[in-house]
Amino acid sequence: MNLTDKAQLMNEETIRRAITRIAHEILEKNQGVKDLVLIGIRRRGVPLALRLQQKIQEIEGVQVPLGALDITLYRDDLTTLDVQPVIHKTEVPFSLTKKTVVLVDDVLYTGRTVRAALDALIDIGRPQAIQLAVLIDRGHRELPIRADFVGKNVPTSKREVISVRVAEVDGEEGVSIQDMAE
């Protein structure tokens, strides 16, 4: 698939500001950090969750627990991905019982990744509540899922692709919109 860049949507500074705003919104909605945990969806959701954890600690002076979730085996398109899909480690070294989990991902699109993440979380434990924080919400939902916290809403066509780059994974920061070449 050939992709052509259409526009730069966010840079390092606008990503940082979005993370700061989302951290404040999480704290406001949950009235602080009591029983709050953050879980990033691998790959880019994990570094975004870490940034939220750091920002919350900066604001509240408390480090909330942080986990990483691999949803590969929970995907409904697993058989179309690869004969041998790459499985990464799920790391949730704390109980989810009576916790408010903020699930963190880079882009919310059809909702299928979030559905898989919800299934994976429920297999780990039974949280009090699950909230969703995403850097980008691009619309086109196929499932009844919505984000509680959004860095930027970006209306897109189905021919467009949102590319999120974070330094921890990609060596650079930015969000761009790309068009699928015919």
WOTA-V364620 format. One record per residue. RES is the residue in one letter. SS is DSSP state (H for helix, E for strand, L for the rest). BURIAL is + if it has 16 or more other C-alpha atoms within 10 Angstrom, else -. D_LAST is the distance of its C-alpha to the last C-alpha in Angstrom with 2 decimals. Layout:
# WOTA-V364620
RES SS BURIAL D_LAST
RES SS BURIAL D_LAST
This chain:
# WOTA-V364620
M L - 8.59
N L - 7.85
L E - 9.25
T E - 10.48
D E - 13.88
K E - 14.62
A E - 18.28
Q E - 21.14
L E + 22.75
M E + 25.74
N L + 27.65
E H - 30.62
E H - 33.04
T H + 31.17
I H + 30.53
R H + 34.28
R H - 35.25
A H + 33.15
I H + 34.83
T H + 38.20
R H + 37.67
I H + 36.52
A H + 39.59
H H + 41.86
E H + 40.35
I H + 40.84
L H + 44.43
E H - 45.13
K H - 43.83
N L - 45.73
Q L - 48.79
G L - 48.66
V L + 47.93
K L - 50.36
D L + 48.82
L E + 45.35
V E + 43.05
L E + 39.51
I E + 37.13
G E + 33.77
I E + 30.97
R L + 29.95
R L + 28.18
R H + 27.69
G H + 29.96
V H + 32.91
P H + 33.05
L H + 32.49
A H + 35.38
L H + 37.49
R H + 36.97
L H + 38.02
Q H + 41.02
Q H + 42.04
K H + 41.69
I H + 43.71
Q H - 46.33
E H - 46.51
I H - 47.10
E H - 49.34
G L - 50.88
V L - 49.95
Q L - 47.44
V L + 45.74
P E + 44.85
L E + 41.35
G E + 39.55
A E + 36.29
L E + 34.63
D L + 32.45
I L + 30.82
T H + 29.18
L H - 31.63
Y H + 31.38
R L + 27.65
D L - 26.95
D L - 23.95
L H - 26.13
T H - 25.96
T H - 22.18
L H - 22.23
D L - 24.17
V L - 27.30
Q L - 29.18
P L - 27.76
V L - 29.11
I L - 31.84
H L - 33.09
K L - 36.45
T L + 37.30
E E - 40.04
V L + 41.92
P L - 45.47
F L - 47.05
S L - 47.86
L L + 45.64
T L - 48.61
K L - 49.37
K L + 46.67
T E + 44.00
V E + 40.79
V E + 38.09
L E + 34.89
V E + 32.53
D E + 28.77
D E + 26.09
V E + 23.57
L E + 24.36
Y L + 21.44
T L + 22.15
G L + 25.67
R H + 25.49
T H + 26.23
V H + 29.19
R H + 30.41
A H + 30.50
A H + 32.30
L H + 34.82
D H - 35.59
A H + 36.11
L H + 38.35
I H - 40.48
D H - 41.07
I H - 42.46
G L - 44.71
R L + 45.29
P L + 44.67
Q L - 46.28
A E - 42.97
I E + 39.33
Q E - 37.42
L E + 33.82
A E + 32.84
V E + 29.25
L E + 28.00
I E + 24.96
D E + 24.70
R L + 21.25
G L + 22.21
H L - 20.69
R L - 23.71
E L - 24.10
L L - 27.66
P L - 30.54
I L - 30.37
R L + 30.72
A L + 31.48
D L + 35.00
F E + 34.09
V E + 30.87
G E + 30.23
K E + 27.57
N E - 25.90
V L - 22.32
P L - 20.77
T L + 17.05
S L - 14.37
K L - 13.10
R L - 9.57
E E + 11.67
V E + 13.54
I E + 17.12
S E + 18.33
V E + 22.14
R E + 24.03
V L + 27.77
A H - 30.16
E H - 31.71
V H - 28.55
D H - 26.23
G L - 28.88
E L - 27.63
E L + 27.46
G E + 24.84
V E + 22.33
S E + 19.04
I E + 16.11
Q E + 12.63
D E + 9.22
M E - 6.40
A L - 3.78
E L - 0.00
